[in-house]
Amino acid sequence: MEKQGVHGPKPSFLLGNIIEMSSLISRAVSQDMKTISHDIVPRILPHFVQWSNQYGMSLLLYISPTH
């Protein structure tokens, strides 16, 4: 995929990107909501927000141990 220009965070051997995803989600939901907003993606899927900003709109992440 990288040869085709699709990049993303490096997965760990058996868990893919799950550890980093859960860390980002835990951090996002632990912060108080200062204002009520319909923009819920940064709160429930912060890994998509961070990684799409970092790697672009086409990104690759691993959720299962199959590569």
C-alpha positions as CSV (number, residue, x, y, z in Angstrom):
1,M,0.0,0.0,0.0
2,E,2.9,2.4,0.7
3,K,4.1,2.0,-2.8
4,Q,0.7,3.3,-3.9
5,G,0.9,6.3,-1.7
6,V,-1.3,5.0,1.2
7,H,0.4,5.4,4.5
8,G,-0.6,5.1,8.2
9,P,0.7,4.3,11.7
10,K,3.0,1.3,12.0
11,P,1.1,-1.7,13.5
12,S,2.4,-3.8,16.3
13,F,2.8,-7.6,15.7
14,L,-0.4,-9.1,17.0
15,L,-2.5,-6.2,17.9
16,G,-2.2,-3.9,14.9
17,N,-3.1,-0.3,15.9
18,I,-5.6,-1.2,18.6
19,I,-3.3,-0.1,21.5
20,E,-2.7,3.3,20.1
21,M,-6.4,3.6,19.1
22,S,-7.6,2.8,22.6
23,S,-5.1,5.2,24.1
24,L,-6.3,8.1,21.9
25,I,-10.0,7.2,22.7
26,S,-9.3,7.1,26.4
27,R,-7.6,10.5,26.3
28,A,-10.5,12.0,24.2
29,V,-13.3,10.8,26.4
30,S,-11.5,11.7,29.7
31,Q,-11.6,15.4,28.7
32,D,-14.6,17.4,29.7
33,M,-16.8,18.6,26.9
34,K,-16.6,22.4,27.2
35,T,-19.4,22.9,24.7
36,I,-22.1,20.7,23.3
37,S,-21.5,20.1,19.6
38,H,-22.7,17.9,16.8
39,D,-19.0,17.3,15.8
40,I,-18.6,14.1,17.7
41,V,-15.9,12.5,15.5
42,P,-13.0,13.9,17.5
43,R,-14.5,12.5,20.7
44,I,-15.4,9.0,19.6
45,L,-12.9,8.4,16.7
46,P,-9.9,10.6,17.6
47,H,-7.5,8.2,15.9
48,F,-9.2,8.9,12.6
49,V,-8.9,12.7,13.1
50,Q,-5.2,12.5,14.2
51,W,-4.1,10.0,11.5
52,S,-6.0,11.7,8.7
53,N,-4.3,15.0,9.6
54,Q,-1.0,13.2,9.8
55,Y,-1.2,10.8,6.8
56,G,-4.0,12.3,4.6
57,M,-7.5,11.2,3.9
58,S,-6.4,7.9,2.4
59,L,-4.8,6.0,5.3
60,L,-4.2,2.4,6.3
61,L,-4.7,1.0,9.8
62,Y,-4.8,-2.5,11.2
63,I,-7.6,-3.5,13.6
64,S,-6.9,-7.2,13.5
65,P,-3.8,-9.4,13.6
66,T,-4.1,-10.2,9.9
67,H,-1.7,-8.1,7.7
